[in-house]
Amino acid sequence: MIESLPEPSKSIVTLIVFASLRVGEVLALRRKRVLEDRLAIVERVYDGTFDDVKTDAGNREVPLDQRGVLREALERCRKTAQFLGPEDLVFANRAGKPIDRRNLLNRQIKPAAKKLGLPKEIDFRSFRTMHSSLMLRTGARPEVTRDNMGHANIDVTQNVYGRSWWEERVEAVTRTIDAVFPMQLESQLESSDLAVSLSI
């Protein structure tokens, strides 16, 4: 999905999925808030109006990755930007104002999703859910995911945003069976191996 998107959606979605930002936080991100190894999240924008972040927990610093993926996304946009002052927005329209989220969704993201056969319901929250699910899948502690996402408590992170993959569920069921029947399964496998070798 990310690779198929044009700019600026490609970079914006990258920041939502991997830096766990809300779309209003991405669109309100000013150049002075892009630090050497982190992003300082202190404001958001909705329908062109700037405001404080959603909650006290939303006022946070989000780390940049060690592989440079987030830095590269920010750099791609800097190369084509007209406004490069510290107060200027990282993602701005031609007038230097915030980009309209609905335009991004309807003109770039939904058409790309349709071409890939993804659900038409896909939206910016889908990418935030992806962040939480990826963090849980890769073994990050819930507290880490909560802090990155700017949630006040872990319940929201796990119960609202956490999703599982089918492969994960298959593996979990298999591990459960292995824990209960380890010896029985080994003897069954040995018997089947013996039967195969005798038939040969």
N, C-alpha and C positions, 0 to 999 in steps of 0.2 A: 504494500500500500504506500509506504513512505517513498520508495523508489519511483513509483508511478506518478507522484504528485508534482505539479509545477511549483515554482517559487511564487509567493512566499509560503504557501501552504506546506511545502516539504519541510522547511526549517521550523515552522510553527508546530507542526505535528511532532517533529523530532523532539522539540522541547517539552511538549505535553507528555509524550510517551516516556521519555528517558529522564527528564528533569522534574516530572510530576507537576507541572504548572497548570493552573486553570487558564482557559483561553483569555479571560479578561486580564490575568496577570501577565501573560505573554504580550498581549497587545499594549499593555501599559509599561512594559519594560523600557527603561531609559538607559542610554549608553553608559552613564556613570554608575549604573547598578551592575554592570558586567565587570566583575573583578577578576583577578588573576586565576583563581581556582574555584570561584563560586559565583552564584547570582544572588543578589540581595532583593528579596521580594517584599515590597512595602506598600504597593498600591495596585489598583485594578481599574479597568475602564469598562463601562457598559453604556452602549448607545452614545458614545462620544463624551460621556461624563466620567471624570476621574474621581476616585474615592479611595478610602483606606481598604486594605484587604478584608476579606469576608469575616475573619475571626482573629482574635489575638494570636492564636496558633498559626494563622496564615502569614503573619509577619515573621519571616524566616530567611535563612540562608540555605540555598540548595547547592550541593557540590557539583562541580563539573567532573566528568569522567576522566580517567587516566588514559583512555585510548584517543581522546581528542575529538570524539564524534560531536559532542555538543558545541565545542569551540569551532569546529568546522562549519556547523550550521549557522552559527552567529557570524562567522567570517564571510560566508557566501552572501549574506544579506548586507554586510558592511561594504563589500566590493561594489554593489550596485546602488547603494544609498546616496541620496542627495543631501541628507541632513546628518552631520557627523559631530555635532556639538554634544557636550556632556548631558544636557537636558533633553536632547532630541530622542525620539523613540527609535528603538531598534527596528521595529516594523511600522513604517509610516506610509500613508498614501502620498500622492504627488504634492499635496499641500502641506505635508508634514504632520498631518493629523492621524489619529488612530485608524487603522484599517477596519472596515465593517465586517464583523464576524459572519453575518448572514451571507454576504457576498462570497466570502471564502468558502463557506459551506456549500452554497448552491452552485457556484461557478467552477469550483475546483475539486472539492472533496467528494461530494456526492456523485458527480460524473465519473471520477476515478474509481470510486467504490462500485458503481454500476458496471463499469468495464471489467472489473475483477470478479464480478458475481457476488459481491458482499451485500449484506442486508441494507435495504434502503433507509433503515432507521439509524444508520451510523451517524454519529455527531461528535462534538468535541469531548463529551463525557465518556464516550466509548474509548477514547485514547487515554483518559485518566484511569479508567478501569483497567486498561491494558497495563499501565504502569504498576498498579497495585498487584495485579495477577502475576506479572513477571517477577516482581520483587519476592512475592511469596513462593513462586516456583523455584527461584534460584536460592532460596534458603535464607533470605534476609530476615532479621528479627522483626516482628511486628512494630516494635518501637521505632526502628529505622524508617520503615515505610510510612508510619504515622507522621514522623517529623518531616520527611521529605515532602509529603503531600499537604502538610499544614493542617492536619486534623487535630481537634482538641482531645480526642480519645481514640483508642484502638478499635473500639466497637464499630465506628463508622468505617474505618479502613478495612476491616475484615468482613463485616456483614453487608456493607453497601457496595464496596469496590472490589473485593476479592472474588475472583472466579477461578475455576479449575479447568484443566485441559483433559480431554478424554484419555490420552496416554498416561497422564498422572493417575487417573482413577483406576485404570487397568493395572498399573504398577502397584498401586496401594492395595488393591484387592489381592493381587498375587503375593505381595509381601505378607499380608495377613494370613493367607492360607499357608505359606511357608512357615510362619511362626507357630501355627497350630499343628500342622502335619509334616514336620520336616523329615522324620524317619520313615514314615509311611510312603511319602512321595519318592524318597531315595530308593526304597526297596521295590516300588512299582517300576521305576526307571530301570533298575538293575534287572528285574524280571523281563521287561520288554527287550532290553539289550540282549539278554541271554536267549530269548525266543528268536530274535532276529538272527543271532549268530548260529543257532541250531538249524534254522531254516536254510541258511546258506550252506 
